[in-house]
Amino acid sequence: MPSTDWFTRDRFGMFIHWGLYTVAAGEWQGKRIKHPYSEWLQASEQVPRQAYRRLAAQFDPQAFDAEDWIREAKNAGMRYFLITAKHHDGFALWPTQVSAYNVMDATPCKRDLLGELAQACAKYDVKLGLYYSHWQDWEGTGGDIDTRWLENDEYVHPSDDEFGRYWKTKCLPQVRELIERYDPWFFWFDTWSEASFPYVTAARQAELIAWVRQHSQKCLINSRIQFLDPQPEVDFISTMDNTFPEEGYEKPWETSGTLNDSWAYHALDYDWKSTEQLLRNLVGNASMGGNYQLNVGPMADGRFQPAAIKRLREIGAWMDVNGEAIYGTVASPLGKMPWGRMTARHLDGGGTRLYLHLWEYTPGTAIRVDGLSGKPTCARVLESGQSVPVQAGSDGVWLRLPEALAGIDLPVIALDLEP
């Protein structure tokens, strides 16, 4: 099994949904599509395949600059980067030799978008991950469909033989291509239950996992390759969309979440989450030993929306001064606190540093930390370096919060404990 050490250390990554659906931007024939996710256009509106394929003629992202994207991710404090190499529509963002339905052969773009991103990731020391829709593929070459949204005379379940040919001639060869060309650090597969989609069998799951293991020694695999329980062969757990659990998992795990509602760019989606909420998502998961993968939906021309850039840069500013309370930390030894959340770090010599993430508090008052197993020695505010008085009593450890905390967004106090 490949090492997950980097994954649990890095904690924070960027997710990108980008493809032909971005051209339509959440609308079809002058109306907002029914599905909240704009990347589900083809299924939501049951667009005939030939009509959908005509979007390829409009996909020419002249403003796309791979280094701009990766710099934004890096500056936001993100240490890995994931993109939809192939989403459910079956269209590939790289010049695959397996299907002509790709960015080089079917669009005026004529660029290896994944190749450019892979080079930028290497330049800026950001780990590359690839989303690949392995069983659902609406191109018409034998991949399956989701009948909750897509079923008519054109879109039908393939036969087992048809799906088997798709699996052997498109899915597996493309996964191998992606590994050999771009050397990803992880695959993010996406599916539902075997009961709903019977072709995604345990045997095929095992075959695809073995296929990745055969061709890469480092590539991690997420649990949404198929929701089976238990999952001893996958490397990390992916929760459902925008799902933030109440407790962590034994395996490394992550939540992928959106900046607004849709994953891909949606011109009519104005439901932006605040920077504070996004940071609470990150901290909340880290406090339970989990990661956060924050999605950005670039526009069809390759630019990030201003609202996305604003939030990424605000997150980056917070991470610049508080990143040590996220990277390389472990889950809180004490669980959730009434005043906020906690992460921890093991220090040389057997000590521990606790990071107190203050969410609900009043500057100038004191907070209590119960259940500490070590002796408190000192505490300071990470952003300002200001010392925080600590007093141990029979009812716990008390920290007197500085009045100056009123000017700090989501402050973090580092509390050191001797063993």
ZALO-359101 format. One line per field, with one value per residue (C-alpha): chain; x, y, z. Coordinates in Angstrom, 3 decimals, always signed. Layout:
BEGIN
cadena	(A;...)
x	(X;...)
y	(Y;...)
z	(Z;...)
***
This chain:
BEGIN
cadena	(A;A;A;A;A;A;A;A;A;A;A;A;A;A;A;A;A;A;A;A;A;A;A;A;A;A;A;A;A;A;A;A;A;A;A;A;A;A;A;A;A;A;A;A;A;A;A;A;A;A;A;A;A;A;A;A;A;A;A;A;A;A;A;A;A;A;A;A;A;A;A;A;A;A;A;A;A;A;A;A;A;A;A;A;A;A;A;A;A;A;A;A;A;A;A;A;A;A;A;A;A;A;A;A;A;A;A;A;A;A;A;A;A;A;A;A;A;A;A;A;A;A;A;A;A;A;A;A;A;A;A;A;A;A;A;A;A;A;A;A;A;A;A;A;A;A;A;A;A;A;A;A;A;A;A;A;A;A;A;A;A;A;A;A;A;A;A;A;A;A;A;A;A;A;A;A;A;A;A;A;A;A;A;A;A;A;A;A;A;A;A;A;A;A;A;A;A;A;A;A;A;A;A;A;A;A;A;A;A;A;A;A;A;A;A;A;A;A;A;A;A;A;A;A;A;A;A;A;A;A;A;A;A;A;A;A;A;A;A;A;A;A;A;A;A;A;A;A;A;A;A;A;A;A;A;A;A;A;A;A;A;A;A;A;A;A;A;A;A;A;A;A;A;A;A;A;A;A;A;A;A;A;A;A;A;A;A;A;A;A;A;A;A;A;A;A;A;A;A;A;A;A;A;A;A;A;A;A;A;A;A;A;A;A;A;A;A;A;A;A;A;A;A;A;A;A;A;A;A;A;A;A;A;A;A;A;A;A;A;A;A;A;A;A;A;A;A;A;A;A;A;A;A;A;A;A;A;A;A;A;A;A;A;A;A;A;A;A;A;A;A;A;A;A;A;A;A;A;A;A;A;A;A;A;A;A;A;A;A;A;A;A;A;A;A;A;A;A;A;A;A;A;A;A;A;A;A;A;A;A;A;A;A;A;A;A;A;A;A)
x	(+0.000;+1.339;+2.100;-0.617;+1.788;+1.823;-1.971;-2.529;+0.287;-0.835;-4.505;-5.732;-6.194;-7.988;-10.611;-11.410;-14.485;-13.941;-15.117;-17.592;-20.438;-18.686;-19.536;-23.267;-22.648;-25.779;-28.245;-29.762;-31.978;-32.342;-33.378;-31.606;-30.974;-32.871;-29.819;-27.989;-24.628;-23.900;-21.642;-24.800;-26.205;-26.265;-28.190;-30.351;-31.751;-31.378;-29.444;-29.042;-25.452;-24.866;-26.268;-24.067;-20.976;-21.429;-20.289;-16.811;-16.592;-16.947;-14.444;-11.357;-10.074;-7.822;-7.379;-6.280;-2.862;-1.918;+0.637;-1.955;-4.227;-1.517;-0.164;-3.652;-3.881;-0.413;-1.024;-4.285;-2.288;-3.335;-0.729;-2.427;-4.577;-7.319;-9.021;-11.746;-9.646;-12.878;-16.268;-19.503;-19.945;-16.951;-14.952;-11.191;-9.096;-5.984;-5.133;-6.081;-5.267;-8.303;-11.075;-11.303;-13.663;-10.893;-9.578;-7.022;-9.163;-12.649;-12.101;-10.324;-8.219;-5.610;-3.732;-2.867;-4.494;-3.530;+0.042;+0.275;-1.192;+1.153;+4.143;+2.862;+2.265;+5.827;+7.184;+5.330;+5.627;+1.900;+0.807;-1.417;-4.541;-6.939;-10.704;-11.850;-15.461;-14.818;-18.248;-20.536;-19.789;-22.392;-20.345;-22.207;-19.329;-20.766;-20.399;-23.372;-25.904;-27.656;-31.344;-32.363;-31.651;-30.904;-33.040;-34.796;-34.652;-31.063;-29.727;-30.213;-28.283;-25.700;-25.671;-23.069;-21.061;-21.234;-20.107;-17.358;-16.003;-16.117;-14.281;-11.528;-11.158;-11.736;-11.704;-8.666;-6.547;-7.298;-6.404;-3.105;-2.529;-3.107;-0.627;+2.063;+1.734;+1.092;+2.236;-0.598;-0.352;-3.952;-7.055;-10.473;-13.029;-16.732;-19.675;-22.653;-23.860;-23.595;-27.345;-28.085;-25.449;-24.834;-21.931;-19.705;-19.136;-16.728;-14.700;-14.371;-13.533;-10.739;-9.549;-9.315;-7.540;-5.056;-4.601;-3.615;-1.320;+0.337;+1.192;+1.981;+3.778;+2.644;-0.878;-3.573;-7.166;-10.267;-13.254;-15.736;-14.353;-17.348;-19.241;-18.444;-18.138;-15.552;-13.022;-9.637;-8.108;-8.630;-6.259;-8.555;-12.218;-14.118;-17.314;-20.397;-20.457;-20.104;-20.543;-18.716;-18.958;-19.327;-16.350;-13.380;-12.506;-9.801;-8.477;-7.242;-10.245;-11.402;-14.428;-14.718;-16.789;-17.903;-17.454;-21.115;-23.653;-22.421;-19.091;-18.550;-19.044;-22.683;-23.423;-26.612;-25.174;-24.654;-24.849;-21.245;-20.028;-18.178;-14.447;-15.120;-17.364;-14.775;-12.063;-14.327;-14.799;-11.037;-10.388;-13.323;-12.064;-8.455;-9.612;-10.871;-7.837;-9.426;-8.623;-10.540;-10.598;-12.136;-13.613;-13.307;-15.315;-13.344;-15.194;-15.113;-12.332;-10.097;-10.400;-11.449;-14.393;-13.484;-15.568;-13.521;-10.206;-11.261;-12.028;-8.897;-6.706;-8.451;-7.953;-4.318;-3.822;-5.198;-3.051;+0.081;-0.095;-1.972;-0.832;+1.187;-2.145;-3.268;-0.317;+1.056;-1.290;-3.317;-6.873;-7.811;-7.165;-10.114;-12.824;-14.926;-14.913;-17.718;-15.467;-14.219;-11.993;-8.533;-5.679;-2.443;+1.203;+3.707;+6.897;+10.419;+11.041;+7.557;+5.669;+2.513;+1.407;-2.329;-3.819;-6.965;-9.106;-11.407;-14.858;-17.206;-15.448;-15.290;-11.975;-10.772;-12.484;-11.071;-11.677;-11.207;-9.557;-10.416;-8.748;-5.173;-2.669;+0.430;+1.606;+0.889;+3.990;+3.182;+0.618;+0.649;-1.563;-0.209;-1.082;+0.348;+2.767;+1.129;+1.574;-1.560;-1.617;-2.230;-3.367;-3.875;-6.544;-8.469;-11.211;-8.926;-6.575;-7.684;-6.400;-7.024;-7.828;-6.269;-8.548;-6.643;-8.223;-11.167;-9.205;-8.239;-10.414;-10.677;-7.689;-5.548;-3.705;-0.768;-0.628;+2.476;+2.348;+5.200;+4.795)
y	(+0.000;+3.486;+5.873;+8.265;+10.297;+13.260;+13.263;+13.513;+16.044;+18.387;+18.549;+21.069;+20.836;+22.352;+20.548;+21.727;+20.857;+21.969;+20.689;+21.147;+21.778;+24.975;+26.517;+26.293;+27.635;+26.117;+27.101;+25.248;+26.735;+29.915;+28.280;+27.343;+23.592;+21.493;+19.950;+22.220;+21.062;+22.563;+19.638;+17.491;+19.479;+16.564;+14.346;+17.007;+18.257;+14.905;+16.674;+14.518;+13.400;+15.208;+18.446;+18.175;+17.387;+20.689;+22.410;+21.128;+23.592;+26.426;+25.126;+27.241;+28.637;+31.407;+32.871;+29.585;+29.717;+26.621;+28.491;+31.093;+28.337;+26.555;+29.795;+30.645;+27.191;+27.456;+30.961;+29.788;+27.266;+24.285;+21.590;+19.318;+19.866;+17.690;+18.149;+16.354;+14.578;+12.915;+13.619;+11.701;+13.182;+11.127;+14.078;+14.001;+17.053;+15.399;+14.035;+10.459;+7.846;+5.814;+8.181;+11.129;+12.765;+14.857;+18.395;+17.957;+16.198;+17.589;+21.253;+24.308;+24.410;+21.927;+21.898;+19.218;+20.940;+18.220;+18.302;+22.035;+21.620;+18.731;+20.903;+23.772;+21.465;+20.170;+23.732;+24.911;+21.670;+20.971;+17.337;+16.457;+14.336;+13.237;+12.766;+9.990;+8.892;+5.199;+3.623;+6.488;+7.706;+9.340;+9.398;+6.352;+3.890;+1.459;+3.351;+3.356;+6.102;+7.353;+6.653;+9.083;+11.833;+10.268;+7.643;+7.815;+6.139;+7.322;+6.904;+3.360;+0.982;-0.879;-4.642;-6.367;-7.119;-3.487;-2.254;-4.876;-3.554;+0.010;-1.102;-2.860;-0.445;+2.966;+2.976;+0.856;+2.151;+5.777;+5.225;+3.735;+6.682;+9.136;+7.371;+7.030;+10.595;+12.618;+10.444;+11.525;+11.293;+10.134;+9.151;+10.386;+7.932;+8.670;+6.286;+5.167;+1.760;-1.631;-2.086;+0.942;+0.300;-3.444;-3.250;-1.645;-4.981;-5.830;-7.761;-4.740;-2.553;-4.953;-5.032;-1.254;-0.966;-3.643;-1.847;+1.384;-0.479;-2.253;+0.980;+3.298;+2.766;+6.058;+6.725;+6.793;+5.683;+7.142;+5.267;+6.510;+4.025;+2.168;+2.393;-1.005;-1.740;-2.505;-0.942;-2.450;-1.804;+1.949;+4.506;+7.278;+7.911;+10.546;+11.687;+12.642;+16.081;+18.926;+16.458;+17.293;+14.401;+14.641;+12.367;+11.117;+7.770;+5.215;+5.656;+8.992;+10.922;+14.090;+16.188;+17.763;+20.934;+23.761;+27.522;+27.986;+25.318;+23.992;+22.267;+23.465;+27.102;+28.152;+31.712;+31.870;+30.450;+33.331;+31.336;+31.919;+30.618;+33.104;+32.822;+32.253;+29.285;+27.790;+28.134;+26.541;+23.629;+23.224;+23.548;+21.332;+18.481;+18.921;+18.772;+15.241;+14.193;+14.912;+16.873;+19.498;+19.688;+22.989;+23.131;+25.951;+26.003;+27.981;+29.805;+28.459;+30.845;+29.484;+32.270;+31.963;+34.117;+37.189;+35.878;+32.673;+34.524;+36.773;+33.797;+31.892;+34.873;+35.507;+31.852;+32.159;+35.189;+33.247;+30.203;+32.351;+33.047;+29.971;+27.208;+25.429;+24.734;+22.752;+21.138;+18.020;+18.183;+15.379;+15.260;+16.943;+14.648;+16.248;+16.415;+19.504;+22.475;+24.945;+27.790;+26.178;+23.368;+22.035;+20.447;+19.073;+18.481;+16.183;+18.013;+16.720;+15.528;+14.134;+17.380;+18.450;+21.692;+22.241;+24.718;+26.315;+27.576;+30.172;+30.423;+31.436;+33.621;+37.081;+38.987;+39.814;+36.826;+33.400;+30.006;+26.641;+23.524;+20.326;+16.929;+17.895;+15.123;+17.355;+20.403;+23.731;+25.861;+28.766;+30.010;+32.619;+33.961;+32.662;+35.735;+38.363;+36.405;+37.947;+35.936;+34.469;+33.975;+30.355;+29.190;+25.583;+24.939;+22.074;+22.587;+22.654;+25.007;+28.602;+30.954;+34.697;+35.942;+39.275;+42.191;+42.545;+39.361;+41.516;+42.521;+39.006;+36.763;+33.176;+33.498;+30.516;+30.091;+27.702;+26.054;+24.024;+21.106;+19.256;+15.462)
z	(+0.000;-0.780;+2.066;+3.201;+5.347;+2.966;+2.752;+6.499;+6.827;+4.035;+5.148;+2.530;-1.233;-4.204;-6.306;-9.854;-11.946;-15.537;-18.892;-21.741;-19.312;-18.258;-21.636;-20.832;-17.298;-15.741;-18.456;-21.402;-24.090;-22.097;-18.824;-15.620;-15.541;-13.010;-11.334;-8.848;-10.229;-13.642;-14.609;-14.656;-17.595;-20.030;-17.634;-16.015;-19.323;-21.128;-23.855;-26.988;-27.364;-30.655;-29.233;-26.163;-28.244;-30.082;-26.873;-27.719;-30.608;-28.066;-25.531;-26.148;-22.831;-24.106;-20.614;-19.031;-17.401;-15.440;-13.355;-12.354;-11.041;-9.109;-7.658;-6.390;-4.798;-3.282;-1.963;-0.368;+1.647;-0.467;-0.908;-3.412;-6.490;-8.015;-11.393;-13.352;-15.963;-17.153;-15.632;-16.281;-19.765;-20.913;-22.259;-21.548;-20.662;-22.096;-25.585;-24.820;-27.446;-26.415;-27.525;-29.924;-27.428;-25.902;-25.673;-28.461;-31.063;-30.407;-29.492;-30.922;-27.749;-29.027;-25.721;-23.217;-20.252;-17.797;-19.027;-18.401;-14.926;-14.134;-15.049;-12.919;-9.957;-10.224;-10.425;-7.314;-5.314;-5.294;-5.542;-8.513;-8.166;-10.896;-10.766;-13.100;-13.579;-13.990;-14.386;-15.421;-18.949;-21.194;-24.401;-25.728;-25.746;-23.193;-19.931;-17.588;-16.789;-13.665;-14.235;-11.496;-14.020;-17.368;-19.105;-22.481;-25.875;-26.406;-22.890;-21.627;-19.409;-21.479;-21.530;-19.400;-22.556;-23.667;-20.278;-20.217;-23.526;-22.210;-19.073;-21.011;-23.928;-22.347;-18.544;-17.767;-20.676;-19.759;-16.118;-17.261;-19.596;-16.782;-14.539;-17.181;-18.515;-15.360;-12.424;-10.068;-6.299;-6.026;-7.971;-6.933;-8.308;-8.012;-7.737;-5.703;-4.564;-6.214;-5.714;-7.915;-10.546;-10.773;-13.228;-10.595;-8.956;-6.177;-8.756;-11.022;-8.044;-7.127;-10.734;-10.973;-7.624;-8.691;-12.019;-10.265;-7.871;-10.801;-12.582;-9.664;-6.390;-4.848;-6.142;-3.455;-4.107;-2.480;-1.101;-3.692;-6.165;-4.735;-1.475;-0.025;+3.674;+4.873;+2.493;+3.333;-0.090;-0.438;+1.034;+2.244;+2.883;+0.906;+2.573;+0.612;-1.047;+1.472;+4.340;+7.554;+10.024;+13.769;+14.332;+12.343;+10.793;+11.422;+7.895;+6.572;+5.304;+3.626;+2.798;-0.629;-0.515;-2.762;-2.589;-3.493;-4.586;-7.924;-8.421;-11.993;-12.956;-12.793;-13.936;-11.827;-8.594;-6.171;-2.932;-1.876;+1.454;+3.633;+4.197;+7.897;+7.118;+4.766;+7.416;+10.016;+7.633;+7.335;+11.067;+12.015;+9.870;+11.000;+14.634;+13.916;+11.872;+8.489;+5.343;+3.372;-0.403;-1.497;-4.989;-7.506;-10.739;-13.345;-16.102;-19.657;-20.661;-17.887;-15.316;-11.691;-10.664;-8.583;-5.658;-5.678;-5.817;-2.931;-0.697;-1.671;-0.841;+2.462;+3.380;+2.357;+4.595;+7.566;+6.723;+6.476;+10.200;+11.439;+9.098;+11.796;+13.532;+10.449;+8.655;+10.264;+13.225;+14.737;+15.993;+19.239;+22.213;+24.016;+21.362;+20.649;+22.988;+23.713;+22.622;+19.400;+18.137;+18.847;+16.913;+18.382;+17.573;+19.259;+20.257;+20.640;+24.198;+24.632;+25.002;+23.179;+21.603;+21.535;+19.095;+20.456;+17.579;+19.104;+17.525;+20.352;+22.912;+24.457;+24.426;+27.911;+29.526;+30.364;+28.784;+30.429;+29.025;+30.869;+30.772;+29.980;+30.595;+30.679;+32.575;+30.827;+30.398;+28.080;+25.582;+22.820;+20.059;+16.739;+14.700;+17.043;+19.226;+22.304;+25.476;+27.036;+30.844;+31.872;+35.287;+36.360;+38.960;+40.459;+37.871;+34.816;+33.019;+32.478;+29.793;+30.127;+26.609;+25.598;+24.803;+21.514;+20.196;+19.159;+16.057;+14.954;+12.781;+14.065;+16.410;+17.375;+20.683;+20.904;+24.357;+25.210;+27.640;+29.308;+29.545)
***
